[in-house]
Amino acid sequence: MFKHHIALLYLLFWAATVATQPLNRSTPDAMVKAAKQAEQEGNPYAALEFYEKTYQETKDPLLNHAIARLNFELRDYQRAERLLSKIVLRDRRNMYPDLKFLYAMTLKHNGKYADAEEIFNQVIADGLDSALVARSKLEIAGCKLGRKAKQPETLKVTNIGKKANSPQTEASPWYSNGELYFSSLAGKDVIVVDGKEGDWYSKIYTVKPPTQAGTEYPAPNALGTNINREGWHQGNVSISPDGKTMYFTRQEIEGNYVGTSKIYYALKGDDGWGAANEVAGVNGDYIAKHPCEGELYGEKVLFFVADIPGGQGGFDIYYAPKKRDGVFGLPVNLGPVINTPGEEASPFYQDGKLYFSSNGHPSIGGLDVFVSEWDGSKWSAPEPLPAGINTSLDDLYYTRVADGYSGYLVSNRPGINNLKSKTCCDDIYFWEMERIKVELLATTFRIRKKDEKANPPLEGCTVQVIDVTENNPLNVDAKTNPTSNDFPFTLLPDRSYVVIAAREGYQPDTVRFNTVGIKKTTKVEKKLTLRAKQPPKPRIVKRDEPIRLNNIYYDFDKADILPDAEKDLQFLVNLMSQYPDMKIELSSHTDAQGSDDYNERLSQRRADSAKNWMVARGIAPERIVAVGYGEKFILNHCKNNVKCTDDEHRFNRRTEFKIIAGPTSITIEEEVKEEGQ
C-alpha cells in the first residue's frame, strides 16, 4: 500500500485526468472497468474521477473504499480522513483492517497524533494482519515523537515563492557556486498524462537566489540540451563539493511509474556544463536515483538510492567508491543501521554526516529527514532533525550550504500554488538557523578616589578580546574609544574569552568569562576597572629573596600561560637580559584542591611552562631552575578541606622567582598603587 504512494512522490509530474469517451455516456460497469484500468496504467487521477462519477450514480459504498485509497495515495489527506472515518467507524466486524490503518495514517499526516495512536493501537489489538501490526508499532513511536516535537525558535523555513515553485512537484534543490539547481515541470499549470502530448518532460533548472532576505526567488532557467535530453525526464540533480561535476538521473516513465532510471554525470568547463554521460559501475537492471558525492574511508564515493535485490527492503541507500570521473566501483549497501524495510531517499553528505529521508525509522510524518555520523568504521544510529525541517507530511531532499546554517528541502506541507489538494505536491523550501551571537558590551571605569562616591567612566582605553577556548589563544578584536567608555563586540557561543582593558598611565584590568550553553542571541555586559599608576619607586632585591609575579595565575587544573601573564614574564625576560650573569629559581605554587602529589606534579608543569615561555624569547635554559612546590606554601586560609571561592583559591596559584646565582642584589622598579576605596 505504500509502494504506489512512494512512486508518486518521487516522480516529477502527475498523470492527467483523461477519458477516452465522455463519462456521462458510460455505464457504471464500464466506468469501474475504466477506473481499474487507469489504476493499472498508473493514472490515479483518471481512476479517481471514474470512481467518483460512478459513485454519484450508484451510491455503492464499496466505491468509497477505492476513492478513499486514491485520495490517500494522491496525498489529499484531509479528504481521505473524512472518507476513511466513515468507513472505519461503520466497520463493526473489522472487515477492513487495511483501511483502518490508512485512517490512522491520515490522522498522523494531519497532525492528529493522539487520535492516530488510538487507531494504531486498535489495529494492534485486532491482530488481523501481522504486517500492519508491526507497521502500527513503528508509527506509534513516530506519533509519540510528533507529540513532543517543537520547532526551534532559531529555525526559519520559508517557501521560495511562486515563480520558482510551479503548481507541479519540484525536487532535488542543490546550491552550488551562487546558483540553485533543481528539477521541475516548471511552467506547466495543468495535469499531464505521460509526456507524449508535447514538451511535458521534467528538466533541470537553475536560479540565482535573491540577495535580500525574504525576497521571492525569480523564475528559473532550464539548462541546455546537453543536460536536458529531449524525450527523457531529468531529475535528482546534485553537484560535487568542488562544483565541477554534476550528477543527475534520466528516467523513462511507464504510466505514472518509473520504468528505467539511470545516473548520469557532466563536467563543468569554461563554457558551462559539458555533455552528459552515463555513470559506469553504478547503474544496472534496477532503478538508480538520488546521486550525491561524499567520502568514506578517506576516498570519494557516490551515495545513491536503488532497489537492488537483496537489500533491506524497498529503496535503500548505497555507496560506490570513485575510481575516476564517471567511473565507480561496485555498489555497497549501507546496511541496517541506515536502511530499513521501508523507503530511504535523497542522501546528502557533509563533514562526516549523512542526511537522508526515510519512512522506515520512527517519523513524525511520512518521510522524515534523519542524520547519521560516520566515525571511520560505522554509522551512528540515525537521529531525526527537528520539527520545522520535519513535519507530519513528507520531507526530503534536505541539503546544507557550506557553513551549515542554511539550506534547502522539499516538502508537501501546504504550499502557495498547489495543482490539486493542499498537500498533493512538493515545493522547495529554504531553511535557515539563526546565527546565535553573544553581544558583549565592555565598559571601562577608573578606581575612585577618596573624595569620589563611585568609579567614574574612563575614556581613551583600548579593549582587547582574546578567545582562549583552545590551547593557542586567538585575538578576536581590539577597539580604542577616545571619547567614551563603551566597547561593543560580537562573540560566538560555546567559547571562553579574556577581555583586557588598558590605557597609558593605568594598570590594565582583565575579565574572564565563557559563553557555554547559550542557545539564543544574548547580550552580556562586563565592567573593567583600571587603577591609575604612580611613578615607580626603586626596590633592592637580594639573593634568595622570593619575588612574586602578581599577574601569573592559572586556571584550575591547567598549566597554560594566560594572556595576562605575559607582561610579568616579559618583565622577567628584560630583567635577566639586564643582568646577564644572573641565574634564578622560577617556582610555581598550586592551591590546596586535589591531592598533594598531584599538585606537586601540576606545579612542576606550570613552572616548566613559564620557563619554556622565557626560553622561547632568548633566555638560556641553564639560567632558569624551574621548581614546583605544589601546595606547600598556601598564602591564605584556603588549606585542605577549607571551602573557598575560586578567586580565593586562585590567589595561591602563582609563580615566584628568586636570585640563586650571579649578583647578590639587584634594583627593580615597583609600581605604586593609588590609594582608593
N, C-alpha and C positions, 0 to 999 in steps of 0.2 A: 504493500500500500504506500510505501514511501518512495519506491523507485520512480514512479511517474512524476511525483512531486519534485524530486531532485532533478530529474531530467529537464523538467520545465524551468527549474531555477537556473540551470547552467546554460540554457540557450540564450541567444541574444535577440530573439524575436518571438512573436506569439502567432499561433495559427489563426486563420481567419474563419469567420462565420460565413461559409459559402455553401449554398444548397444547389443541387443540380436541377431542382424544379421548385416552383413556388410551394411553400409549406401548406397554404390553405387548400391545395388540390390533392394532398396526400392523405391516405387513410392512416389511422393511428398505428396499425401494424406496420405500415410502410415507414412511418416516421421513426418508430422504435428501431426498426431494422437499419434505417439510415443513421440513427444515433449510435448504434453499436458499431457500425462500420466506421463511422467517424472516429470513435474511440480507438479502434484497432489501427487506424491510419495516423493516430497521433494528432487529431484535430479536436481537442476538448471543447473549444468554444462552439464549434458547429454542433457537436454532440449535445452540449448543454441546451442550445436553442431548440433542437429537435425534441429533447425530453420535456422541456418546459411547454412547448406548444402542444405536445401530446397530452400532458397533464391538464392543461387548460380545457381540453375537450373531454377527457375521460375521468379525471379526478382519481386516477388509480394511485393509491398510497404508495405502492411499490416504486412508482416512478420517482417519488420524492427521495427515495434512497439514492438513486443514481444522481439526482440533481444535487443532493447534499454532498455526495462524494466529490462530484466535479467541482463544486464551489470550494471545497477544501483543497483539492489539488490545484485549483487556479488561485489559491490564496485569498479568496474573499471570505475571510474568517468571520466577519460579522453576520453575513447571510448564512454561512454554513452553521454557525452556532444556533441561529433561530430555527433552521430546518432540523438539525440533529436533535435539538432539545425536545421537539415534539415527538420525534420518532423514539428516542430513548425513554422518555417519561411514559410513553404508552406501551413500551415493550415489557409487559409484566412477566412474560415467560423467558426472558433473556434469550430471545431468538437471534439477536444481532449484536453479539459481543464486539465485533469489529467496529460497528457504528458507535457503540458506547465509548470505545477507545478514541475514535475520531472526535467525538463530542468533548471528551476530556482534553484532547489536544487543541481543539478550537478555543476552549476556555483558557488554556495556558497561553496560546498565541494572543488572546485578547487581554492578557494580563490579569486574569481572574484566578490567581494561583490557589487560593484556599478552596474554591469551588472545584477546580481541576483536580486537586489532591483527593477530594471526596469521591469523585467519579473514578479516578485511577484506583483507589482503594476498593471500590465496588468491583472493578474488573479483576483485581487480585483475589477478592473474596469469592467471586463467581468461579474462578479457576477453570473456565471453559476452553481457554486457549493458552498453552504454556508460553508461546512466543509473546503474546500480548501481556501476560503476567510479568515476564521478565522486562519487557519494554516499559510497563507501567511503573515498576520499581525504579528504573532509571529516571523516568520522567518525574516521579515524586521527589527524588533527590534534587532534580533541577528546580522544581516548584519551591522547595524549601530555600534554595539559593535565591530564587526570584523574590520571595517574600522579604528577605533581608537586604537585597541589593539596593544600594543608593548611589546615585551618580555623584562623583567627587565635585566639590564646589569649584575646583580649579580646572575642570574639564568642560570644554565647549564644543558642541557638534552642530554643524550647520550644513544645510543643503547648498550645493554650489550654484543653484539657480536654473531657471527655465531654458536659458539659451544653450547651456552645456548639457543639461539633463533633458532628454526628449521624453515624450509620453511613453516610449518604449523602454526596454530594460538596458541600462548601461552596466558595464562590467570592467574589471581589472584596471582601475586607475593606478598609474605609476608615475611618480615625479622624478625627472632627471634633467639636470642642466637647465633649469628655468622653465621647463615645459611639463605639462601634464599629458600623459598618453592614456588613452582608454579605448574601449571598443563599444560600438553602438550602431543602432539603426537610426542615427540622428536625422531629423527632418521628416520622419515618417509618422504621421499622426493618425493612421488607420491601422487596423489589424490586417496582417498579410497572411498569405497562405503558405507558400513554400519557396518563394523567390523566383518562380517561373514566369510571373507576370511582367517582370521588368527588373530594374536595379534595386532589388529588395534585400541585398546581401549586407550582412554586418561588415563594418570596416573599422580600421584603427584610425583614430583621430588624435590630434594634438590641439592644445590650447594653452596660452600663457596665462597663468593665474594673475589676477589683479594685484597691484602693488598696495592698494589701500584696503585695510581690513574691513570686512562687512560688505564689500562690493561684489555684485553678481559677476560670475565668470562670463566672458564673451562667448560667442558662437565658435565651435571648433572647426578645424580644417582637416579633411581627410588626407592621409598620406598618399603617395603616388602609387602607380600600378605595380611597381617592383615589390611593394608590400601587399597592397590590396589587389589581389588577383581576381579578375572577373570570373564569376561563376562559383566562387567559394566564399564561405563565411570565415572572416578573420577575427580572432579574439585572443583573450588570455595574454595580453602583452605584458612584458617586463623588460627592464633594461639592466645590464650588468652594472656593478658599482662604479666601474671606471667610465661608464657612459658610452662605451664603444661597441657593445653587442646588444642587439635586440632579439628577444625570444618571443614567439607568438605561435598560435595554432591556426591551421587551416582545417575547416570542417565541411563535411557534406552532410546535409540533413535529409533524413528519410521521414516524411511526415513531420511530426514535431519532435523527433528523436535524432540524436547524433548517430549517423551511420558510420562515418570514419572521422577520426581526429588525430592529426599528427603535428608534431612540434617542428617549427622552422626557426631559422636564425638569419640575421642580416648584420653586416658590419657597417660602421659609420665611417665615411670618408670625408674628404674636403667638400664634396658636393652633396652631402647628406647621406641617407641610408642607401646602401648598395642593394644588389639583387638578393632575394631570399632563396635559401637552400634548405632542404630537409636535414634535420639533425641526424647524425649517424650514431647508432648504438642504443638509442632510447626508444624509437618508435617500433611498433610491432603489430601483431594481429589483435589489437585491443585499442581502447580509447585512451589516448595520452593527451594531457592538458595541464594547464596551470604551471608552466615552467618558471623557475626562479633560480638564479645563480647564487651559490653560497659557498661555504667552506666546511670541510670535515677532515680530521686527521692531517691538518696542515696543507691540504690541497684543495683546489677549486672543484666544486661539484655542481651538478644541476639537480635541484629538487623539482619534482613534478608529481602529478596525480594520475593514476591509471587504475584500471580494473583488471590487472594482470591476474590470471588464475593462480590460486594458491595463496592469496593474500589473507588479510584478516576479515575481509568481507566488504562488499560494496566497492567504493573507490578508496584507495589507500594512497599515502604519500610515499614516494620512493626517492632515492638519490642515485646518481651515476657519476663516477669520477671523470673529470675533464682531462682529455689527452691533448687536444689542441682545438683550435677554433672549429666548432661544429661537430666534433668527434668526441664521444663519451664511451666509457666502459659499460659493463652490464648493469642493469638496474638492480638496486638493493632495497628491499622493503625496510622501512624504519622500525618495524616491529610493534609489538602490542602495547608498549608504553604510549606511543603516539597514535597508532591506528587501532580502530575498533571494528566491530561487526557493522557499525553504521557507516556514515559517509564522512570522509575527510576532504578538505578542499583548500585551495588558494594559499599555499605556503609562502611565507616571506621570511628571509633570514637577515639578521643584523647583529653584529657583535656577539656571536656565540649563542644567540637566542633564535628559536624558530617560532614564528607566529603562524597560526593556521586556524581554519574553521572546522567545526565538527558538530554532528548531532549524536555522536556515539558516546561522548563524555557527558556527564550531567550538565545541562544547559538551562539558562533561564528562558530560552526561546526555542527556535528550531536549530539553525546553525549559529553557534556562538564562536567568538574568537578566543583562542587559547594561546598560551606561551609556554614553551619548554626550553630549558637551558642545557647546553652541551658542556660537560665537564672534561672533555678529552677522551672519554671512553663510553659514556652513556648519556641518555637524555633524562632530565628530571621529570617527575610527574607533572603533566600539563595543569596549568592554573588558568582559570578564566580571567579575561580582562574585565575591568569594572563596568558597571551599568553606565549607559551612555554610549560606550562602544558596543556593548551587548544590549539587546532589547528582548522583548517577548516574541519577536519575529525572527527573520533571518539576517545575519550579519556576517559578511565575508569580504575577501579581497582587502584585508587590513594591511596597510603599509605605513612606514615611518620615514620621515626625512632624516638627514644625517644626524641632526642634534637630538632626535628622539622626542622633541616637544610638540611635534605636529605630524600630520599625515592624512591619509585618505582611507575610506572604506566604502563598501557598497551595502545597502540595506533596503528592504521593502517596508520600512517604517513609513507611516503616512507621509506622502510627499506633496509636491506642489502642482503636478500636472500628469497624474497617472491616467493611463489609457482606459482602464476599466475600474475596478474597485480601489479603495484607498490603499490596499496592501498588495495589489496584484504585481507591481512592477518595481524593479530595483533602480535606485538613484545613487549617484555618487555624493558622498558627504565628506566635508573637511573637518577633521578634529584637531583640537589644539589644547595643550595643557598650559595653564598659566605658568609663566616662569617665575617661580617663587623668589622673592627678593627680600633682603633684610635692609631696610633703610636706616642707616646709622646716622645720628646727629651727635657729633662730638662737640662739646663746648669747653672753652678754656677759661680758667679763673686764676687770680693771684691770691696767695695766702694773705689774709687780712692782717693789718697792723693792729696795735693795741687800741688805737682810737677809732677803729672801724668795727661795725656791727656784723658784717658779713663779708665773705670773699668776693671782691669786685671782679667783673669781667676783665679779661686780659686780651687785648687785641695784639695783632702783629705776630702771632705764633705760627709755627709750622706743625701740622699734624700729619703723622705718617701711620698708615695701616699695613701690618705685616701678617700674612697668612702663615701660621705655624702648625698647620694640621700635619704636614709631613715632616720628615727629618730635616729637609732643606727649606728654611723659611723663604717665603716669596714676598717681595714688595708688591702690595696691591695698588696703593695710590698714596700720594702725598700732596697736601694743599697748604698754601700760605694765604692768610687773610689779614691784610694790613689795617683794615677798618672795622672788623667785627670779631667776635669770638665764636662764631658758628662755623662748623665744618661738616657738610653732608657727604656721606659715602653710600654707595650701593654695594652690598655684600651678598654672599651666597649662603644657603642653608647648609647645615652639617659640616661646618668648618670651625676651626679655632683661630682666634685673632689676637694680636697685640696692637694696641694703639699707643703711640708715643707722641707727646706734645713737647715742643722745645721752642725756646726763644732766647736770643742773645741776652746774657745777664741774668738768666734764671736757670734753676735746676730743672731738668726735664721730669715729667711725670708719665707714668705708664699705667695702662689699664688692660687687663686680660679678660676675655670672655669668649664664649662659643655660641654657635647658632644651631647646635644639635637639637633635633626634634621639632624644629619649626616647620609647620605644614602649610602655611599661607603667608602672603606678604605681610611683614611685620615691621613696625617702627621701634627702634632701640635708641635710647639716649644714654650717653656716657659723659660724665664730667671729669675733666682733668685739671688739677690744681697745681700750679707751679710756685715755687718759693724763690724769692729774689736772692741772688748770690751776693756775698760780701767779699771784699778784697781778700785774697788768700793770705794766710799767715804761715811763716816757716815753722817746720817741726823737725826736731832732731830725732832720727830713728837709729837706735843702737842695735848691734848684732844680737840675735836671738830674741828680739822683741817682736811678738806677733802683731801684724798689721792686718786689720780686717778690710776686705774689699767689699764695700757695702752693697754694690749693685749685683753681685754674683750670687743669685739664688737659683734654685732648681725646682721644677715641678716634682710632685710626689712620685717616687719610684723611677725617676728618669735622670739621665746624666747629660742630656743635651744642653749645649750652651745657648741660653736665651738671648734674643737681640739686645735687651737692655743690659746684659752683662759685658758686651763687647767694649764699652767705653772704659771700664775699670781694667780689663785685660790689656787694652791698648796703652793705658797709663803705665802698667807694669812693664810692658814691652819697651816703652820710651825710657822708663827709669833704668832698666837693665842696659839699654844702649848708652845711657849717660854714664853708667858705672860698669865698664866692660869687664872688670875683674870680679864682679860681684856674682856670687852663687847663692841661690835661695832655696828654701823649702816651701813648696806650694802645697798647702794642706786643705783637705775638704772634710766637712762635717755634715752629718745627717741629723734628722730629728729622731725621736725615740720610737717611731712607728716601725713595726717589723722586728725581726729577731736581731740580736747583737751581731751574729756572724754575717747575716745578710747585709746589715747596714754597713759593716766594715768593708765588705766587698763593693757595695754600691758607692761608698765614699771614695774608694780607690779608683773606681771607674770615673767618677766625677773629677778627681784630681788629675787623672790621666787625660781626660777630655780638655781641661783647662790648659794643661801642659802642651798638648798637641796643637791647640789653637795658637799658642805663643811660638812654638817651634815652626809652625807654618808661616809665621811672619818674621822669621830670620833669627830667632834666639837659639843658640846651640843647645841641644838636648842635655848635654852633660852639666849645664849650668842650672838646671832645674831638677830638684828631687821632689817627685810627686808622692804624697803620703795621704792615705785615707784613714781617719781616726774614728769613723763610724759615729756612734752616739756617746763617746766617752766624755765629751765636753759640751753639755747642754747649757745654754745661756739663760734660760728662763725656767719656769716651773713645770714645763711640759716633758716630764720624765715618763718612764714606763708606767702604764696603767692610769695615767692622768688624762682626762678628757680635755682636749683643746681644739680651737678652731684651726683651719688650715693656715690662716695667716700667722697664728701663734707658732704652729709647728714650723712654718716656712722660715721664721726668724732664725731657727737653728740650722737650716740647710744653707751653709755658707762656705766661702773659700777665704783662706788667710795666707799671708806669706811672711817669712822672716829671713833675715840675712844669716847665712851659716858659714860663709867664707868671703874673703875679699876685704872691703872696707869695714872698719869697726863701727862706723856710724855714717849716716847719710842725711842730707837735708831734703825734705819734701815739703810741698806747699799744700795745706789743707784749706778747703773751702769753709768759710764761716757761715753758719746758718743764721738767717734773720730771725729775731725773736717774733713769735706770733702767738695767737690764741691764748 
